[in-house]
Amino acid sequence: MMHRRSLLKLALGAAATPLFAIDEADPSNIKIAHRINAKAVTDDDLLFFQQIGLRWARLEFGEAPLSLDQFRATQQRFAKFGMAVYSGVHYSYRTTP
C-alpha cells in the first residue's frame, strides 16, 4: 500500500530528474556564450556571470595591441570564475591608416 509520504517522495524525485542529459564538454554541442569586453569587465561582473552559470565567453579586445601573454592572463582570469574562452575578437584589422 502506498502512503502519502511515499507518493510525495516519488513525485519530488521525478520532478528533480532531468528528462535528458547534455554533455557540455562534447565539441559537437552548441556553446552559448556571452560577448564580453575583455578590458572593461570587472571581477564583480565575472562573479555575476559565474553565479548565473555562464561557462563560455566571447571576448572582445578592441583595437589596442594584444600580446599572447595578455591573452593568456585574461584566459586564466576567466578560468578562476569557471569560464572558458570560446572565441576572442581583436579589431585591429578594422583600423584605417
C-alpha positions as CSV (number, residue, x, y, z in Angstrom):
1,M,0.0,0.0,0.0
2,M,1.3,3.4,-1.0
3,H,1.3,6.1,1.8
4,R,1.1,9.8,1.1
5,R,4.7,10.4,2.2
6,S,5.9,7.7,-0.3
7,L,3.8,9.3,-3.1
8,L,5.2,12.7,-2.3
9,K,8.8,11.4,-2.3
10,L,8.2,9.7,-5.6
11,A,6.7,12.9,-7.2
12,L,9.6,15.1,-5.9
13,G,12.2,12.6,-7.2
14,A,10.6,12.5,-10.6
15,A,10.4,16.4,-10.8
16,A,14.1,16.6,-9.9
17,T,15.2,14.1,-12.6
18,P,16.2,15.8,-15.9
19,L,14.4,14.4,-19.0
20,F,17.7,14.3,-20.9
21,A,21.4,15.0,-20.1
22,I,23.6,17.1,-22.3
23,D,27.4,16.6,-22.3
24,E,28.6,20.2,-22.3
25,A,32.2,19.0,-23.0
26,D,31.1,17.4,-26.2
27,P,32.7,19.5,-29.0
28,S,29.7,18.9,-31.3
29,N,27.3,20.6,-29.0
30,I,26.3,24.2,-29.3
31,K,28.0,26.6,-26.8
32,I,26.0,29.5,-25.5
33,A,28.4,32.4,-24.9
34,H,28.1,36.0,-23.9
35,R,30.0,38.8,-25.6
36,I,32.3,40.5,-23.1
37,N,34.6,43.5,-23.3
38,A,37.8,41.8,-22.0
39,K,39.4,45.0,-20.9
40,A,36.4,46.6,-19.1
41,V,35.0,43.5,-17.3
42,T,35.4,43.6,-13.5
43,D,35.7,40.8,-11.0
44,D,32.2,41.7,-9.8
45,D,30.9,41.1,-13.4
46,L,32.8,37.8,-13.6
47,L,31.3,36.8,-10.2
48,F,27.8,37.6,-11.5
49,F,28.4,35.6,-14.7
50,Q,29.6,32.7,-12.6
51,Q,26.6,32.9,-10.4
52,I,24.2,32.7,-13.3
53,G,26.1,29.7,-14.7
54,L,27.8,31.2,-17.7
55,R,30.5,28.8,-18.8
56,W,31.7,30.3,-22.2
57,A,32.8,33.8,-23.1
58,R,33.3,35.5,-26.5
59,L,35.9,38.1,-25.6
60,E,36.3,41.4,-27.5
61,F,39.7,43.0,-27.1
62,G,39.2,46.3,-29.1
63,E,41.9,47.7,-31.3
64,A,44.9,48.1,-28.9
65,P,47.8,45.7,-29.5
66,L,47.4,42.4,-27.6
67,S,50.2,40.0,-26.8
68,L,49.9,36.3,-26.3
69,D,50.8,36.8,-22.6
70,Q,48.0,39.3,-22.2
71,F,45.5,36.9,-23.8
72,R,46.7,34.0,-21.6
73,A,46.4,36.2,-18.4
74,T,42.8,37.1,-19.4
75,Q,42.1,33.4,-20.1
76,Q,43.4,32.4,-16.7
77,R,41.4,35.2,-15.0
78,F,38.1,33.9,-16.6
79,A,39.1,30.3,-15.6
80,K,39.2,31.3,-12.0
81,F,35.5,32.1,-12.3
82,G,34.8,28.8,-14.0
83,M,34.5,30.2,-17.6
84,A,36.3,29.2,-20.8
85,V,37.0,31.5,-23.7
86,Y,35.0,30.3,-26.7
87,S,36.4,32.9,-29.1
88,G,38.3,36.1,-29.0
89,V,37.9,39.1,-31.3
90,H,40.5,41.7,-32.0
91,Y,39.5,44.7,-34.2
92,S,43.0,45.7,-35.3
93,Y,42.1,44.8,-38.9
94,R,39.4,47.5,-38.9
95,T,41.7,50.4,-38.3
96,T,42.5,52.7,-41.2
97,P,45.9,54.2,-41.9
